[in-house]
Amino acid sequence: MRTHSGPHDPAGPDGRAVCVIPARGGSKGLPGKNLAKVGGVPLIVRTVRAARAAQTVGAVLVSTDDRAIAEAARAAGARVVDRPDELSGDTASSESAVLHAIATLPAPPEATVLLQCTSPFLDPADLDAAITRVLDGTADTVFAALACHEFQWAEGPDGLAGVGHSAAFRPRRQDRAAHYRETGAFYVMRTTGLLEHGHRFFGRIAAQPVPRAHAVEIDSVEDLAVARALAPLSGITEPLDVDAVVTDFDGVHTDDRAGVGQDGGETVTVSREDGMGVSLLRKAGVPLLILSTETNPVVAARAAKLRVPVLHGIADKAAALDRWLRDEGLDPARVAYVGNDVNDLGCLALVGWPVAVPDAHPDVIAAARLVLTRPGGAGAVREICDLVVAQRTNRASHTKTSQSED
């Protein structure tokens, strides 16, 4: 897995490449597509974050005619370019939006990148590789592509005919040259050529191969469902940089099972290593809250053992979480919530980091920005704590290094 980070100034081209993300509000095939969530994050936000994480990118511009998309893009760190009506219709090309956006810059960048929100698994490393090939003169246009070896056929005057192969001869996969399918994720163009030709393909054209897992493109409800199912397996990771962690109890601190004694009393099983994780989180200065609908005294007992606050016997968890966030003065975007079942969906929607345990309900998995590898009651709490502490330590180390260099 590769983790990327690299904040950039969205106000201007402080690098040699500028990304433009066309994201109009209208979509007949999948209404609201650009704000649809994959891995708990709207597509427009996923795309902006990936672009900003690329080391070769200066500015990230979002061209849109939609207020909600504009607000989400700004919050993610992009600069918004108001897209005029004549460039917002069904027949308007992506190139027209890109050319309009770069015309708002003080000067054209060396490379212009067209990014599309419909490719949710954009790896900043692949984007950097493609941009570098344009900047170093290797190519004039580089596009994200999936290398394929499938036999293809096309209709001809006498019926189907093989494309790139003879119907009478079927060479082995290893004996056939690959062909490439555009994934639609990105197109990197030398800006002088884009301005001259007015479209994305010109000069020397090259493909930037991407993994099959990252080649998903969303054009339909079915595509969206597939992307949501694949999100936990995409291999695209982000640093878990949060100011607080909130967890459900049953299914997160426990394995969601209970033992019942002859007197009717219930017992649950927890992981001792979760206690160490919570202790390390507390030492890092990150508060943790347990929030549960469960009324069993075992919830309060476990919270007391961990020395963390608890709200349990709560009917409306989302309302309780919202009050706690406001009382604590926390930015919801910088809070993680870990859940496992449908009664956690309201809380997951409130925070910037919705997190699921691996055996969570499918709707919770679909809503999660991060799916843990360890189940509830078997180290899930330790895992989330370790991820948060590791990011805190990494950030502190970078800050110390930067200060020493100054």
Buried (B, 14 or more C-beta within 10 A) or exposed (E): EEEBBEEBBBEBBEBBBBBBBBBBBEBEEBEBBBBBBBBBBBBBBBBBBBBBBBBBBBBBBBBBBBEBBBBBBBBBBBBBBEBEEEBBEEEBEBBBBBBBBBEEBEEBBBBBBBBBBBBBBBBBBBBBBBBBBBBEEEBBBBBBBBBEEEBEEEEEEEEEEBEEBEEEEEEEEEEBEEBBBEBBBBBBBBBBBBBEBEBBEBBBEBBBBBEEEBBBBBEEEEBBEBBBEBBBEBEBEBBBBBBBBBBBBBBBBBBBEBEEEEEEEEEBEBBEBBBBBBEBBBEBEBBBBBBBBBEBEBBBEBBEEBEBEBBBEBEEBBEBBBEBBEEEEBEBEEBBBBBBBEBBBBBBBBBBBBBBBBBBBEBBBBBBBBBBEBBBBBBBBBBBBBBBBBBBEBEEEEEEEEEEEE
